[in-house]
Amino acid sequence: MLGQIPTPKSLCILRLSAIGDVCHAVTMVQQIQAYYPEIRITWVIGKVEHMLLKGLDGVEFIVFDKSNGFQAYKDLYRTMRGRDFDALLHMQIAIRSSFASLCIPAKIKVGFDKERAKEGQWLFSNKKVNAQNEPHVLEGFMAFANAIGVPTSPPTWQMPFSDEDRDWVKSNISQDKPYVVISAAASKAERNWNAKGYAQAADHLINKGYHVVLCGGPVDLEKLLAAEIECNTKNELQNLVGKTNLKQLLAVLEGAKLVIAPDTGPAHMATTVDTPVIGLYAHSNPKRTGPYLSQEYVVSVYEECILEQHNALSCDLPWGIRTKGELMKKITIEMVLEQINNVLKPTE
C-alpha cells in the first residue's frame, strides 16, 4: 500500500519493452483502471511497443526511442517537466530504464523487490513490491498493482485494435476454412525451432483441414525462416511475414484457431485475444515466460537442458535461469503434433 496516498490520482508506468512484456502489463493497467476509475495513467513505452498499444483506452503514452541515445533522455525530461505523479511503477530492470526513471517526478517510485531488482534497479526506487515465489512475468507485474492497493484477479485484456483491422484479415486471409498461425521466429536465432519441423507441422494441419498462415516481422531472419519453411512443405502456405502491422497481426491472431510459436511476442499477443498457443521452449522456463493461458500446451525441453547444463533441477537453481546453446533441436515433431492434436480435437 502507498500509505499516505491510499487513492493515487496520477500514475506513471515505465515499461519500455518488449512486445510480450507490454502485453503482460496491459492487464495490470486495466485492473488498476477498474479499481481506480478516476486515475490518470501515463505510460513511458518503447517505439515499437507503442505501435501495438497506441489507442489503449484511458492511457497517455510517451514514446522513449532508445535509438536516439542521450537525446531520448533529454526529450523525456523536457516532457516530464512540471509534472508530479503520485506514483511511478518502475517495471523494467534494464539500467537504461532506471536512468529514464530519474526524468520522471513522482512521490513514490515502486520497483521490484531487491532480489529481482537486477542491474541496481533497487537504487532507483523508494518502495518495493512484495517478494514472490517463482512468479510468471505477468504475476510479477501484478505485484505492482498490489503495491498501490489494487486487489488483482485472473487476467483479461481489452486490446486496442479495430474492426478495420479485422476487415483487413477478412480481405487477406481466405475464410473458407479455419486457419492456424505459425509465428516461427524469435528475436534470437537460437530460440527458433527448425524449418523442417515447422513444415511438417504445417502439412499435418493442412491434412486436418486447416489453412496455415505464416506471420512475423519484416526483418531478414524472419523472412528467411518463412521462406525455408515454404520450401520444406508439401502444401501451399500463406506467407504474411513482414506484411502486417502489429494491430493487423493482432487481428490475424484473434481469428486463428491456434498459434504455434517459440518464446516470442506474437505468442503473448495471441494470449491477449484468447487464442490457444503451443509454445516451444528450450532456453527459458515456460512457467515464467510461457503463454500465460496455454501452459498445458507448451512443448518444453527446458528442464532436460537445465539438468544437462547445471546437473540440477530448475527448482534448485535461481528462478528463471536460462540455458545456452543450440537446444531447440531437442524438440521433436512428435512432441508438437501431440499438442496440435490436443488443442484441435475433432468436434463431435
Sequence and secondary structure as in RCSB ss.txt:
>XXXX:A:sequence
MLGQIPTPKSLCILRLSAIGDVCHAVTMVQQIQAYYPEIRITWVIGKVEHMLLKGLDGVEFIVFDKSNGFQAYKD
LYRTMRGRDFDALLHMQIAIRSSFASLCIPAKIKVGFDKERAKEGQWLFSNKKVNAQNEPHVLEGFMAFANAIGV
PTSPPTWQMPFSDEDRDWVKSNISQDKPYVVISAAASKAERNWNAKGYAQAADHLINKGYHVVLCGGPVDLEKLL
AAEIECNTKNELQNLVGKTNLKQLLAVLEGAKLVIAPDTGPAHMATTVDTPVIGLYAHSNPKRTGPYLSQEYVVS
VYEECILEQHNALSCDLPWGIRTKGELMKKITIEMVLEQINNVLKPTE
>XXXX:A:secstr
  TT SS SEEEEE    HHHHHHHHHHHHHHHHHSTT EEEEEEEHHHHHHHTT TTEEEEEE GGGTHHHHHH
HHHHHTT  EEEEEE   SHHHHHHHTTS EEEEEE  TTT GGGGGGG SEE    SS  HHHHHHHHHHHTT 
   S        HHHHHHHHHHS  SS EEEE    SSGGG   HHHHHHHHHHHHHTT EEEE   SSHHHHHH
HHHHHHH SS  EE TTSS HHHHHHHHHH S EEEESSHHHHHHHHTT  EEEEESSS HHHHS TT GGG EE
 HHHHHHHHHSS GGGS TT    SS GGGS HHHHHHHHHHHS    
